[in-house]
Amino acid sequence: MKINKLNRRLKIYDIELSPDNYCGHVEERKELCTVWAEVRPPAYRDMIASGSATEEETLEVNIRARKTKIVRGMMAEFTGTAGTYTVMHVDDISRRDMVTLVLKREEPGI
């Protein structure tokens, strides 16, 4: 991986459930890490072939491998831009030096 391709700051959050005063729970985001990332749009040819092509905005993101475990369902935000993404897939097996994340953009809340 070339270092100069890691040109975007990405914050990754873990979602924790905390009890509220009404016998329910509240989701709280806890910052897990901030990393440099290389952002690539997904290969649409592969998505169409697999039948998973939709109008959802997804991105492939490469980051350096790290000891902090990133799993599906965590949240991510790029520094300096609006929008929240959900981690849909984590590929940390293919290479030892990097991790590929597939992120799906979340619709803003109403």
C-alpha positions in Angstrom: 0.0 0.0 0.0 1.3 3.4 -0.9 1.2 5.9 1.9 0.3 8.8 -0.4 -3.0 7.1 -1.3 -4.2 7.3 2.3 -5.5 10.8 2.0 -8.8 10.9 4.0 -9.3 10.9 7.7 -11.9 8.4 8.9 -13.3 8.2 12.4 -14.8 4.8 13.4 -17.3 4.5 16.2 -18.6 1.6 18.2 -22.3 1.6 19.1 -23.0 1.0 22.8 -26.5 0.5 24.3 -27.1 2.3 27.6 -30.3 2.0 29.7 -32.5 5.0 29.8 -35.0 6.2 32.4 -37.9 4.6 30.7 -36.9 0.9 30.7 -35.5 1.1 27.2 -32.1 1.8 25.8 -30.2 4.6 24.1 -27.6 4.1 21.5 -24.4 6.0 22.2 -21.4 6.3 19.8 -18.0 5.8 21.3 -15.0 6.8 19.2 -12.9 3.7 18.5 -10.2 5.1 16.3 -9.2 7.7 13.8 -7.3 6.5 10.7 -6.0 7.6 7.4 -7.9 6.0 4.5 -7.9 5.4 0.8 -11.5 5.7 -0.6 -12.5 3.9 -3.7 -16.0 3.6 -5.3 -17.1 0.0 -5.5 -16.7 -2.0 -8.7 -20.2 -1.8 -10.2 -19.4 -4.6 -12.7 -18.9 -7.0 -9.8 -22.0 -5.7 -8.0 -24.2 -6.2 -11.0 -22.8 -9.7 -11.6 -23.5 -10.7 -8.1 -27.0 -9.2 -8.2 -26.3 -6.8 -5.3 -26.4 -3.5 -7.3 -28.7 -1.0 -5.7 -29.0 2.7 -5.5 -27.4 2.8 -2.1 -24.2 4.8 -1.8 -21.4 2.5 -0.8 -17.7 3.0 -0.7 -14.7 0.7 -0.4 -12.1 2.0 2.0 -8.6 0.7 2.6 -6.9 1.4 5.9 -3.7 0.1 7.5 -4.1 -3.0 9.5 -4.5 -2.4 13.2 -5.0 -4.3 16.5 -8.3 -2.5 17.1 -11.0 -4.9 15.9 -13.4 -3.3 13.4 -16.6 -5.3 12.9 -19.8 -5.0 10.8 -22.4 -2.6 12.3 -19.9 0.0 13.5 -20.3 3.6 12.3 -17.9 5.8 10.4 -17.5 9.4 9.4 -15.1 11.3 7.2 -13.5 14.3 8.9 -14.7 17.6 7.5 -17.7 16.1 5.6 -21.3 15.5 6.5 -22.7 12.0 6.5 -22.5 8.9 8.5 -21.7 5.4 7.1 -22.3 1.9 8.4 -19.6 -0.7 8.2 -21.2 -3.4 6.0 -18.2 -5.7 5.5 -14.6 -6.0 6.8 -12.0 -7.9 4.8 -9.0 -8.3 7.1 -7.8 -11.6 5.8 -6.6 -10.9 2.2 -3.6 -8.9 3.2 -1.5 -8.5 6.4 -0.8 -4.8 5.9 -4.3 -3.4 5.2 -8.0 -3.8 5.9 -10.7 -3.2 3.4 -14.0 -1.8 4.6 -17.3 -1.6 2.7 -19.3 1.4 4.0 -22.9 2.2 3.3 -24.1 5.8 3.6 -26.9 6.2 6.2 -30.0 8.3 5.4 -30.2 11.4 7.6 -32.7 11.0 10.4 -36.1 12.7 10.3 
